[in-house]
């Protein structure tokens, strides 16, 4: 990530590590939502005035405000150009259509979908930070706005004037070889400083010392840098505090060990597992529809399935396809006669 904000190298390295971890988790969720491989790559960080937001450019955009709480505290925002937002939404809905003459506009429903997408990715980002800090981090999406030319919405989010400088982190994204673009992550000075202190385990006040002392497991806050270094290296932490020796708990390894009596569960009484209930579902077919088509569903709508009439139906147990069969009628109920076992090494009866 290029440093266009004259940030100290050590702080920038910490931010890059944090961003790479969080964006990697966000990209996984993004990939699942779009059903295509996606990646996020931080490009540069710059300090700039809110008014005009030079790094973003003059294209129309949408901004989603975020609240950070827990181990990190502060405010942030995600800003994306309308053209990129619409491309993502079209990809999501499997649509190649474009609204002629409205390239610069994004409607209220689309803005809500953008907010939901960013909310899903923010939750994944927060979960990775929770694992990193060892303490809960929450990132909540608050509101979505059209971004004006003066970017007054950002000033409102951060509670400052338009001539205030904030940090802009430009992130490039790609979805396979079909889609690419960029967006900005905006954070104010207070959030940047707070995060820097957490990354470097530096208490900025007595209250922060108590907080950092708590998340460091009761060690002296003056030794938090040593604590962080030891934890990253996987070494046990031991610091004398008020004549009490505080150590990280050490647990024996149970890997590759058998259960009590030297017998594994599978070698024991299998009857314990035989009464476990499983959900059995019969699927007659599936299909894929655009969101606009689903919104038009009404009583009497006929949905074509991707399976020919008379083809065997799927028998699914707890989400796993295990067999296929023919539909039959037993008295007044439907039933299925099994004609094919899938993965018969597991489910077929032994001879």
Secondary structure, DSSP 8 states (H G I E B T S, - for coil): -EEES---HHHHHHHHHHHHHHHHHHHHHHHHHHTS-EEEEEEEEEEEETTT-TTT-SS-EEEEEEEEEESS-EEEEEEEEHHHHHHHHHHHTT-----TT-TT---HHHHHHHHHHHHHHHHHHHHHHHHHHTS-EEEEEEEEEEE-TT-HHHHHHHTS-TT-EEEEEEEEEEETTTEEEEEEEEE-HHHHHHHHHHHHT---SHHHHHHHHHHTTS--GGGHHHHHHHHHHT---EEEETTEEEE-------TT---GGG--GGGS-THHHHT----EEEE-------HHHHHT--TT-----SS-TT--EEEEETTEEEEEEEEEEETTEEEEEEEEESSHHHHS---
